[in-house]
Amino acid sequence: MGKVVVSEPASVLIDGPWRHRDVSANGTRLHVAELGQGPLVLLLHGFPQFWWAWRHQLVTLAEAGYRVVAPDLRGYGASDKPPRGYDAFTLADDVAGLIRALGERDAVLVGQDWGGLACWAAAAVWPRQVRRIAVLGMPHPLRIRHQYAVSPRGQGLAGAHLFTFQLPWLPERQLVAADAARVGELLRAWGGPGFPGEEEERRYREAMGIPGVAHSSLEYHRWVFRSLFRPDGARFAQALRRSVTCPVLHLHGGADPFLLADTAQGSGRYVSGPYSWRLLPGVGHFLPEEAPDEVSGALLRWLDTAAPPGSSG
């Protein structure tokens, strides 16, 4: 399979205008990069990445007057990698715990991919802690379930890797083999034209080589599939049926080959608060990096929009 290179957690402590620190939230140590002062905005990354996916938005939002915090999710980067807790409920609890640990009562959540799922989950489970959510490249989870079932040749085929990730240990070995070459393949397969660049591929491959990251990141995928047949999955679906009442910005790449635009487009039915939908033509799955200026601009315009009276935003 090729050589496996082991990376240090310190490899993700990349220098920049932000500061790095550890925060204890929900019984877990989470590494965060933090910049700016003002209302709290949490930037939640996806697979197979880490906090650095938000480097552009960290700077832009902080310059606009926000306190911006980008954590490594549990199991990733320089955060703890406990043996369990890779389910949507724990992810939502981690987010709520992080908000409290940062000394705030609530926050705006911005999430891409799995970070987007964390947004949907936290808005359902912890609505008082969530002022508003911006979801990038992640349809509402009930919409994904529906499309996997009714569109096996469409969304089912596009997300077929979810099934191969269910195997024990082999997917971990494949992810880290040959200097984590598989990570580069996934980034190219899901990204739009020109993504990833050389630095992006190098950093994400290196981060996957941190001990425990391959297993932890795959455990999220295993839970989301296996829970379909278990009581915790039924509880999650029930929680998600509560309509999201806070303002929602939903951005999706028109060229996303993994989570299809058709799948994402029906997500508004699960939102009763103000819902803004925008498709970015020619953009793949990794919106914050593929279209950083467009994403930052859309976030700032949306954050600048006052929530209507009576909304939780």
C-alpha positions in Angstrom: 0.0 0.0 0.0 3.0 2.3 0.2 4.6 3.9 3.2 2.7 5.5 6.0 4.1 8.7 7.4 3.1 9.6 10.9 2.5 13.4 11.5 2.7 15.3 14.8 -0.5 17.1 16.0 1.6 20.3 16.0 1.7 20.1 12.2 -1.8 21.8 12.2 -0.7 24.7 14.4 -0.1 26.8 11.3 1.2 30.4 11.8 -1.0 33.3 10.9 -2.7 36.4 12.4 -4.9 34.0 14.6 -3.8 32.5 17.9 -3.9 28.8 18.8 -5.2 27.5 22.1 -6.9 24.5 23.7 -10.4 24.7 25.1 -12.2 22.1 27.3 -15.7 21.5 26.0 -18.1 18.7 26.8 -15.3 16.7 28.5 -13.0 16.9 25.5 -10.0 19.1 24.7 -10.6 21.0 21.5 -7.9 22.9 19.7 -9.1 26.2 18.2 -7.7 29.0 16.1 -9.1 32.4 17.2 -9.1 35.9 15.7 -11.0 39.1 16.3 -13.4 40.6 18.8 -17.2 41.0 18.7 -20.1 38.6 18.3 -19.0 34.9 18.3 -18.9 33.1 15.0 -17.8 29.4 15.0 -16.4 27.9 11.8 -16.8 24.2 11.7 -14.8 22.2 9.1 -15.5 18.9 7.4 -13.8 15.7 6.1 -11.0 15.2 5.3 -9.8 18.6 6.6 -9.2 20.6 9.8 -9.6 24.1 11.1 -7.3 25.6 8.4 -10.1 25.1 5.8 -11.5 28.4 7.1 -8.2 30.5 7.0 -9.7 33.0 4.5 -13.0 33.5 6.4 -11.2 33.7 9.8 -9.4 36.8 8.6 -12.3 38.4 6.6 -14.9 38.0 9.3 -12.5 39.1 12.1 -11.7 42.3 10.1 -15.5 42.9 9.8 -15.9 43.0 13.6 -16.5 39.4 14.7 -14.8 37.1 17.2 -14.1 34.1 14.9 -13.2 30.7 16.3 -12.3 27.7 14.1 -12.0 24.5 16.1 -10.6 21.1 15.1 -13.6 18.8 15.6 -13.1 16.0 18.0 -10.9 13.3 16.4 -9.2 15.8 14.1 -6.1 17.9 14.0 -4.7 18.9 17.4 -8.0 18.1 19.3 -8.5 15.0 21.4 -9.3 11.7 19.7 -11.3 9.8 22.3 -12.5 6.3 21.4 -16.1 7.3 21.1 -18.4 10.3 20.6 -18.5 10.4 16.8 -22.2 10.8 16.6 -24.4 13.8 15.7 -25.7 14.3 19.3 -22.1 14.4 20.7 -21.1 16.7 17.9 -23.9 19.1 18.8 -23.0 18.9 22.5 -19.4 19.7 21.6 -20.5 22.8 19.8 -22.8 24.0 22.6 -20.0 23.2 25.2 -17.5 25.2 23.1 -19.8 28.2 23.0 -20.1 28.1 26.9 -16.4 27.5 27.3 -15.6 30.6 25.2 -17.7 32.6 27.7 -20.7 33.2 25.4 -24.4 32.3 25.7 -24.9 31.8 22.0 -23.1 32.0 18.6 -23.5 32.0 14.9 -22.5 28.6 13.4 -20.9 28.3 10.0 -20.2 24.7 8.9 -19.0 22.9 5.8 -19.6 19.2 5.1 -19.6 17.5 8.5 -19.4 20.9 10.1 -22.7 21.7 8.2 -24.2 18.6 9.8 -23.1 19.9 13.2 -25.0 23.2 12.4 -28.2 21.4 11.5 -27.9 19.1 14.6 -27.0 22.0 17.0 -29.9 24.1 15.7 -32.3 21.3 16.5 -30.8 20.1 19.8 -29.6 23.4 21.3 -31.8 26.1 19.7 -31.2 28.7 22.5 -27.4 28.5 22.0 -27.6 29.0 18.2 -28.3 32.5 16.9 -28.2 31.5 13.2 -26.5 28.9 11.0 -24.8 29.1 7.6 -24.5 25.6 6.0 -22.1 25.0 3.1 -22.1 21.8 1.1 -24.4 19.9 3.4 -28.0 19.2 2.7 -30.4 18.8 5.7 -29.7 15.2 7.0 -33.3 14.1 6.5 -33.0 15.3 2.9 -29.9 13.2 2.4 -31.7 10.1 3.8 -34.6 10.6 1.5 -32.4 11.0 -1.6 -30.2 8.0 -0.9 -33.5 6.0 -0.7 -35.3 7.4 -3.8 -32.3 8.2 -6.0 -29.9 5.2 -5.8 -28.4 6.0 -9.3 -28.1 9.7 -8.4 -27.3 10.6 -4.8 -26.7 6.9 -3.9 -24.0 6.5 -6.5 -22.5 9.9 -5.8 -22.1 9.0 -2.1 -21.1 5.4 -2.6 -17.9 5.8 -0.6 -20.1 6.0 2.5 -20.7 2.2 2.1 -17.0 1.3 1.6 -16.2 3.4 4.8 -18.3 0.9 6.8 -15.6 -1.8 6.6 -13.5 -2.3 9.7 -9.9 -1.0 9.5 -9.3 -1.4 5.8 -10.5 2.2 5.0 -8.2 3.6 7.7 -5.2 1.8 6.1 -6.2 3.1 2.7 -6.6 6.7 3.9 -3.0 6.8 5.3 -1.2 4.6 2.8 1.4 6.2 0.5 1.6 9.5 2.5 -2.3 9.7 2.6 -2.5 9.8 -1.2 -6.2 8.8 -0.9 -6.9 12.2 0.7 -5.6 13.9 -2.4 -7.8 11.7 -4.5 -10.9 12.6 -2.5 -10.1 16.3 -2.6 -9.8 16.2 -6.4 -12.8 13.9 -6.9 -15.1 16.2 -4.8 -13.6 19.6 -5.6 -14.3 21.8 -8.5 -11.7 22.6 -11.3 -8.3 23.5 -9.9 -8.9 22.2 -6.4 -6.9 21.3 -4.4 -3.8 23.4 -4.9 -0.4 22.0 -3.9 -0.4 23.4 -0.4 -4.0 22.3 0.3 -3.3 18.7 -0.7 0.0 18.6 1.3 -1.5 20.0 4.5 -4.6 17.7 4.4 -2.6 14.7 3.6 -0.2 15.5 6.5 -3.1 16.1 8.9 -4.6 12.7 8.1 -1.2 11.2 9.2 -1.7 12.4 12.8 -2.3 9.2 14.9 -6.0 8.6 15.4 -7.4 11.0 12.8 -8.1 8.4 10.1 -10.0 6.2 12.5 -11.9 9.1 14.2 -12.9 10.8 10.9 -14.3 7.5 9.6 -16.2 6.8 12.8 -18.5 9.8 12.0 -19.3 8.1 8.6 -19.9 4.8 10.3 -22.3 6.3 12.9 -24.3 8.1 10.3 -24.9 4.9 8.3 -25.3 2.4 11.2 -27.6 4.6 13.2 -30.2 4.3 10.4 -30.9 0.9 11.9 -30.7 1.8 15.6 -32.7 3.7 18.2 -30.1 6.6 18.4 -30.7 7.1 14.6 -34.4 7.2 15.2 -33.9 9.8 18.0 -31.7 11.9 15.7 -34.3 11.9 12.9 -37.0 12.9 15.5 -34.9 15.8 16.7 -34.3 16.9 13.1 -38.0 17.0 12.4 -38.2 20.0 14.7 -38.2 22.9 12.4 -35.1 25.2 12.5 -36.4 28.5 13.7 -33.2 30.6 13.5 -32.1 32.3 10.2 -30.4 29.9 7.8 -28.0 30.7 4.9 -27.6 27.7 2.7 -24.7 27.7 0.1 -24.1 24.8 -2.2 -21.6 24.1 -5.0 -23.4 23.7 -8.4 -20.6 21.3 -9.4 -20.6 19.3 -6.1 -20.3 15.7 -7.3 -20.6 14.1 -3.9 -23.6 15.8 -2.3 -25.7 16.8 -5.3 -27.4 20.2 -5.7 -30.7 18.4 -6.2 -30.3 16.8 -2.8 -29.5 20.1 -1.1 -32.3 22.1 -2.7 -35.1 20.5 -0.8 -33.6 21.4 2.6 -35.7 24.6 3.1 -38.7 22.5 4.0 -37.1 21.9 7.4 -36.6 25.6 8.2 -39.4 27.8 9.5 -37.1 30.8 10.1 -35.7 33.1 7.4 -34.1 30.8 4.8 -31.6 32.0 2.1 -30.5 29.5 -0.6 -27.7 30.1 -3.0 -26.1 27.8 -5.6 -22.5 28.7 -6.6 -22.1 27.6 -10.3 -18.9 25.7 -11.1 -18.0 25.3 -7.5 -17.4 21.8 -6.0 -17.8 20.5 -2.4 -15.1 22.6 -0.7 -16.7 26.1 -0.9 -14.7 28.1 1.7 -11.5 27.3 -0.2 -12.7 27.0 -3.8 -14.6 30.3 -3.7 -13.3 32.2 -0.6 -14.2 35.7 -1.7 -17.7 34.7 -2.8 -18.3 32.7 0.5 -16.9 35.5 2.7 -19.0 38.1 0.9 -22.2 36.0 1.2 -21.5 35.4 4.9 -20.9 39.1 5.6 -24.0 40.3 3.8 -26.1 37.7 5.6 -24.6 38.5 9.0 -25.4 42.1 8.4 -29.0 41.4 7.8 -31.1 41.9 10.9 -33.2 39.0 11.9 -36.9 39.8 11.8 -38.8 40.4 15.1 -39.6 37.1 16.9 -36.9 35.1 15.3 -34.2 33.5 17.5 -31.5 35.3 15.4 
